[in-house]
Amino acid sequence: MSERLQLWQLNTMSRELFVRQLGGIMEQSPWVAERAWGMRPFHSLMELHEAMMQVVKEAPEEQISRQAMAELQKITWSRIQESIEE
């Protein structure tokens, strides 16, 4: 993402645009953003992060390992804070 988005913008985006904007936040795993889109609206960055982590936690084991999930949680929170304003 080139410029920081506002949280309200994410909450009003189409699924396609939402995935395009956030698909790279989770280590180039757009399926996470696609599934999180249905959990809108997000009232805070933490809520967005929790939704994305919930998607990862509920993913089939073959889709993501536990070790990778722990790393993704740290990386994702950092990227959300850098990319989106409340």
N, C-alpha and C positions, 0 to 999 in steps of 0.2 A: 504494500500500500504506500502510495507516495505522500499523502497528507492524512492527518488525523481525522477520523470520523467522529461524529457526535453519536452518542448512544441512541438518541431518538431516531437518527437516520437508519441505524441498523434495525430498529424495531419496526420501521415502515418499509423496508426493502422487500422486493420480490425474493423468492427462494433463490433464483438464479443469480441475482446480484449479490445477495448475502453470501452465497457460496464463493462467488468470484472474489469478494472482498476478504473473507475469512478463511478460505480454503487452505491457505498456506500457513496459517498460524499453528496448526497442529502437525508440524513436520510433513508438510505436503500431503495431508490426509483430508481431502475435501469432503469425504463421507461424514466426518465429524461435524463440520459446519452445516452440512445438509440436514442431518438429524437434529441438530440444536436449533435450527430455524423454527421448527414447530413448537419450541418451548418459549417463544417470545410472548409477551414483551419482557424485556430485561429492565429491572429498575436500578441496577448498578453494574459496574464492571465485575464485581465479585459474583453477582448472579449469573452473568454471562459465562464467566470462568467455570462456575459450579455446573452449569448446564453442559458445557463442553466436556468437562471431566466425567459427568454422569454418563454421557454418550460413550466415552472411552471405557469406563468401568463396566458398562453393560454390553460392550462389544464381545463377540465370540473370541475365545482365547487365541485362535489362530490368526485373528486380525491384529492383535497387539499383545505383547508380553507384559508381565507385571513390572519388570525392570524398566521397560520402555515407558510404561505408564507413569512411573514415578518421575522419570526425566521429563516427560511431556508436561506434567503438571507444573514443574518449575519454569520451563521454557514458555509455556502458553501464558501463564500469568504475567510474565515479563513482557511478552509481545502484546498482550491485550492492553496493558498499561501504556505502552509506547505508542499504540496505534489508535486508541479511542479515548475520547473525552466524555465525561459524564455531563 
